Structures are given as structure tokens and as C-alpha cells.
Amino acid sequence: MAGERINILKFMGVVCLGLASCRSSRIDNRISFKRSEKKMKVSEISFADLPNWQDEDASKALSAFKKSCTKIMNEGDFVASSQIVISASFMKEACSAIPEEPITQSFAKTYFEYWFAPYKVSTMDGNSTGTITGYYETELEGDIAPSCENLTPIYGKPYDLPSNGGKYLSRREIANGKLRDRAPVLFWAKNPSDVILLHIQGSGVVKTPNGKHYRVGYAGNNGYSFTGIGSILIKHNIKPAGGYSMNAVKDWLDSHPEQTAKLILENERFIFFRDIVGDGPIGAMGVPLTPERSIAVDPEYIPLGLPLYLHTKDADGETISKTVVAQDIGTAIKGVIRADLFWGSGARAFSKAGRQHSQGTYYIFLPKDGKNFAVKK
């Protein structure tokens, strides 16, 4: 991004004026934490010790973090997970110091270095590596009305869906037409396998014949357990050419439509969608995700909204070292060091996300003043 609407010296003056109030915050030692199966520990390092920090352009990450701030500014006393608790007053001070767009690379790095310190995340036994996968926003062709080409429905939330999260119609019952007249059909899709991927990813963009694009996002589910399509294929001893990456699985689904229609019934969970107006997709934090800068984490360990520094490799072996923001969660994203990197939408995002499965490390950005946060021991 080019340009800068606030002089860096002016910025430093603003944050220094707030220094007394933001640095005087205290964490209440009486805070109780939920019991976790695994505990985490964090070890402070310097920004200079972050892999490739000298080359990092953190401007997009700061813009993503600014989106988190729209929610953080409404927090009560703390921004917390079950493992980490941070003074909300500190976070609000930090958020208030972010300027309007555009944000430059030099400003972003100065900002993060002033307000935060990086802490390496590890398990209590010292393991600092975990699995890093990727996800994306599905793109699919469809229309607002059914046609000979567009026959697969994308359903909105049923009018009688239980509000308590109880079980509703099974996927098989829905396939047999029992959802008819009980839920709106938002769109009719051209390719059934695209809808399967839409259910997995939870959000997507529908491209219609008139050139318009419509965004849909997760609105609820039928209350049944989720079974991945990869697991179903393995169960039936089906191995797509190229293995079980999302790309290879998609190719197999496209070339075996009748078999796919039967196999997908074994994934009992069915997703309902809603229209999304404006930027998206929307993550679990309730803010639009930023391609290659938003990640899904386990909120048991990492508080939503916080910046982190991710170090891993992509599916092509290229190093990823960049500032990201925890803004989403996922059913399979569980553990101290476990992340899902959002790659965006389109063919490149699908290719990258569908093949992303690497080991990596991340560093959480916590307040410089240790009195402004606490980690469960």
C-alpha cells in the first residue's frame, strides 16, 4: 500500500501521551481459567529474532488487526482464551493508535514493535511446532433460479431449525426432499462438488450468468457430526490420482458424480447459509477475513483478535514468514500449535489452500509490559 496519512513522529507522540494509562493496567490475579487438556507456555524473544522479520511487510496485517479492533473496542475488562488473558484497556489503547488507511510498511513495523513483544508458543514439554493447513473461499457458478444447468440447491437457514443446537433433518432426509418448503434456496449451483466444498469451507462466492457475484456465509447446521470427504474415500479404499489433497479430491468428485452423491451421505452434517453483503468472508470473530493474513486457531489457547507471526512453508516449499491475525476457528483446528491460513478466493487460493499441510511455528504478540497479560501456569 502506498502513502501514509499520519506522520510517524506524530504517531509516536500520540502513543506516548497514552503511555501512562495503557502501561498502568493490571491483570486481576483472581481470574479463573477453564481447565484445558493441554497447557501452553510462551517465551519472549526480540523482533530481531523473528525469522525474516527484517523483510516483513506488516501493513496488510495491521489493516487486518484493525478489523479485530472493531470487536476489541467493545470488550469488557479482558481479551482472553482459556490460557491467556490480556487487559482490554491495553488492547483498546493499542487499537486507538492505528491510523486510517493506507498504512505503510515502515509504520506497521514500528507500530507492532512499539506496542507488542513476540513470544514463541510451545507446549509445556517444549514442542514448538505444529500442523499448518490452509483454507479458502469457494467460488462456484450458479443462479438465483434453477435451470437445466443449475440444479444443486444452496439452502438458507430453515424456518424451524432448533435454536438449542439440537438435531434437525439428516443429510439423507434433506437429499430426499424433506427440507422443501422449510428453508429458502439462496442459489442453485451448477456443479454439485462445488457445493460439497462450500459446505466444508463454510463460505463462498456464487458467480451468476449475468456477471454478478454474490457472497454467502455460514448460518447454521443440522446438528449432526462432520465426516470429511477424504475420510469417506479412505474408508471405501478410494485413492484419487494425486492423493488426498483438496485439489485431487475435487478432481475425483468431478469425475464420479453418481458415486459422489452416494458417498457424501456419510457426512451427516449439512450446512445452511446466509447472504453476506460487503467484504468477506466473515470469520468466527465476526470481521471480514484478509487473504494470507487471517488464520483460524484454537481459541482454547489463542485469543481471537490477536496478531501472531507465522513461520512455515507453503505447498510448493516456499517459506512463509509473516504477521497474521487470529480471526477464525475451525472444527479440526485444535491444539496449542495448530493454524489454518486463509488464502482468499479464486484458483490460486484453491490450489494453495488445498495442498497446504506443513509443520510450522508461531509467535504470539503480547503486550510489552508483562503486567498487562497473564498466561495459565
N, C-alpha and C positions, 0 to 999 in steps of 0.2 A: 504494500500500500504506500502511496506517496503522500507527502505533505504532513503537516503537523499543526494542530490548532492551538497548542499550548506550548509555550517555551519551557524547556526542561528546567531552567533556573526558577521560573515561576512555579512549576510543579513542585520542586524541592522546597520552595518557600511555603507552599500550601500544606504539604505533608508535615513540615517541621512545626508549623503553627498548631497542628493537631497532635503533636508528639506527646505532650503531657497526658492528654486524655486517653489516647489509644494505648500508650505504654503502661498506664496505671491500672489497666483492667486486671482482675484477679479471677482465677478459676476457683470455684467453690469446692473445697475438698470433700464436701459431704455428698457430692454427686454419686449416685449409684449406677452401676453398669449392669446390663443384662449379661448372663453367663454365656460365654462362647465356647464352642467345641475346641477352637484353636486360638491361642493368643498370638499377638504380633509384637514386634519391637521395632523401634526406629532409631537410627544412628545418624547424628548430624554430620554433614560434610560441608565443604565450601562449594559455591557455584563453580569455581575454577576446576573442581574435581569431577564435575558432571561430564560424561562423555560428549565431546564435541560441542560443549556449551559456547565456545568461542565463535562458532559458526552459526549458532541458532538464531533464526528469525522468529521471535516470540510474539510478533504483532498480532497474528491471527489467533494465537492462544489467549492473548489479553482481551481481544474482542470477544472470544468465546466465554472467558471468565466474566466479562461484563454482563453477559446474558445471565450467568449464575447469580450475579449481584441483584438482579431484579427480584429474585426469590429470597436471597440472603437478607436483603434490607427489611424484609417482613418477619424475620426470625425473632424469637423471644430473647432469652438470655444466652443460648448456646447454639452452636452449629456442631452436630455430633453424630457419631456412629456408636456402636456398642463398645468400640475400642478406643476411640479418640474423641475428645471434647474440646472445642475451641470457643473462646469468648466471642459472642456475637458482636459485642461492641467493637472489638478489634476488627472483625471482618467488615463491619459497616464503615469504619474509618477508612480501611483499605479500599473498599468499593467506591467510597465518595471521592477518592483521589484519581479515579480513572477518567481521562478526558473524553470528549466527544470524538467520533471518528473523523478522519482517519488517524490511525495510530502507527507510528513508525517503529522500525526495528530497534533503534537505539533507545527510544523512550520505553518500549516494552521491557527490554532487558534491565534498564535502570529501575523501572517500577518493581519488577519481581525481586531484584537484588536488594532493594530498599526495604520492602515490606516483609519478605519471607526469607527463610533459610531452608535448603533442601535436606531431607532426611531419607536415608536409604531404608527401605522397608524389607523386613525379613521375618521369618518365623522365629519362635523362641529358641529353636535349635540351630539357628544361624543360616538357614537356607534363604537365599535372596533371589532365587529365580523361580519363575512360574510360567504358565501357558498363556500366550497372547494369540488370540484369534481375531477375526475381522467380521464385520457385518456391513450392510449397505442398504440403500433404499431401492426397493424393487421398481423397475419400470416395466409396464405392460400395456399392451394395446387393448382397447375396449371402447364401449359406448354407453350412453345413458339408457339405451333401449336395446332389447335383444334383436338379433338378426341371424341369418344363416351362418355368418362368420363368428358372431359373438354370442356364445350360449352358456358360459360359465358365470354364475352369479357371484357378486361380491356383496355380502349381506351387511346391512347396518344392524344396530343393536335391536334385538327383539322387544316388542312391546311388553311381553310378560316374562322377561328374563329375571330370575330371582335376584333380589337385591342383597341377599345374605351370602352370595357366592356359592349357593348350592348347585347341584347338578340339574342340567336342563336337558334338552334333546341330545341324543348321541349323534356322532357324525353319520352313522349309518341311517338313523332316523331322518336326519336332515337330507341325506342323499336320496332317500325315498320320498321326499316331498313334504314331510311333516312340518317344515318351517314355513311353508307357503301361507301367506296372509298373516303371519305372526311377526314378520320383520320386513323392513323395506329393503329393496335391492338397490344399492347405490349405483352400481355399474354392472355391465355384462362384459366379461373378458373373452378375448379371442383364444388364448392358449391356457388350457387347464393347468399345465405345470407351472405357469407363471403365478397362478393363484395359490398353488401349494407353497411356492417360495414366499409369496406375500404373507401367508399365514405364519411362516417361520420367522420372517424378518419383522413383521408387525407394522410395517408402513410401506407406502409405495406411491408412485405417480402413474395415473392412468392417462394414456395418450389417446385421444379420440380422432376419428377420421377428419374432423374439421380443423385439426391442428391445435386444439385446446388441450391443456394439461390440467388434470385435477389431482390433488393430493388427498390421500386417505391415511388414517392412523388408527391405532388400536383403540377399541371401545369396550371390549369385554370378551369373555369366553364362556363356553358351555359347562365349565366346572369339572371336566374330565382331565385325566393326566395326559401329558405330552409324550409322544414317542417319535424320535427323529426319523426322517425318511432313510437316512443312512443305516440306522439300526435295523429298520424293517428289511432293507435289502440284504444286509448281512444275515439276518435270521433266515432268509429264504435262499441263501447261498448265491446271491446275485452280485456279481462284481462288475461294475461299469468299466469300460475301457478308460484307463487313466486313474483308476482308484476311486476313493470316496470323497474327493474334493467336491465342493458345491458345483463347480463347473462340469465335472464329469458326471455327477448325479443328474444335473439338469439335462445334459445331452441324452442320458439314458431315459429319463422320463419323457422327453420329447419324442423319442423313437419307439416307445412302448406305451401308447396312451391307454389301451384297454387293460393291460396288466397294472398300470399305474392306478387306474380308477379303483381296482380291487384292493391293491396293497395299501393305498392311503387310508382306507377304512380302519386299519390297525392303529393309526394315530387318532385316538378318540377325541383329543382336544380340537375344538373348532373355534375360530376367531371371528369376532364381529368388528366392524369398522365404523369410523365416522369421518365426515368431511373435515379437512384441515384447510383453513383459509390463512394465507400468508406464508411466511417462511416455515420450513420444516425439514425433516420430520421432527416431531416433538419427543424428547426423551422423558424418562421417568421423573426427572426433576421439574418437568413442565416448561422447559425452554427449548427453542429450536437447536438442533444439533449442528455442529460445524464440521464439515468433511476434514478428516485426518487430524482433527484437534479435539474431538469429543470421544470419550471412552465410556464403556459400561464397566462397572466394578461391582464387587460385593459390598453392599452398604453396611454389612456387619463390621467391616474393617475400615473402609474408606468413606468419610462423609461426602455426600453428594454436594457438588459445587466447588470442590477444592481443585486447585491446579496441581499437576504432577509432572514429572519428567520421565518419559518412557524411553527405554533403550532396548531395542530388539532388532530383528531382521524381517523384511517382508518376504512374500512367497518367491521372489526372484533372487533372494540372497542379498538384497541391498540393505544397508544399515539404516535403521530408523532411530534417530536420537532427536526428540522434540518435546516441547512443552505441550501438555494436553490437559483437559479438564474433565473431571468425573461428573457426568451429567446423565447417566443412564444405568440401568440394571438389566439383568437377563436371567432366565431360568437356569441356564447352565453356567452362569458366571458366579462361581462360588470358590472362596478361598482367600488366603492372605494376599497372595500374589497371583492375581487372575484378572485379565482385562480383555475386552472386546473393542477393537479400534474401529470407529465408524469411518468408512471410506467415501461416503457420499452416494451419488446415484449415477447411472449410466454404465456403459460397457466396461470401462476401465475399473470402476468401483466394484462391479460384479466380479471381474477377473481377479483383482487383488484380494477382495474380501473372501471370495470363495475358496481361495487357495492358502489363505493366511493361517498358519498354525506353527508357531515358533516358541522358543523359550526366550524369556526376557526378564528385565529388571525394571522396577520403577522407584522413583524418589518422590515422596510427598512434600509439598511446600507447606511449611507450618510457620506460625508467627516467629519472628526473630527473638522476641522476648519469651523465654520459656515459661514465664508466669501466665501467659495468655492461652496456654493449652495444657492438656494432661493426656497421658496415654495409660491405659489399663495395664497394671503390672501382673 
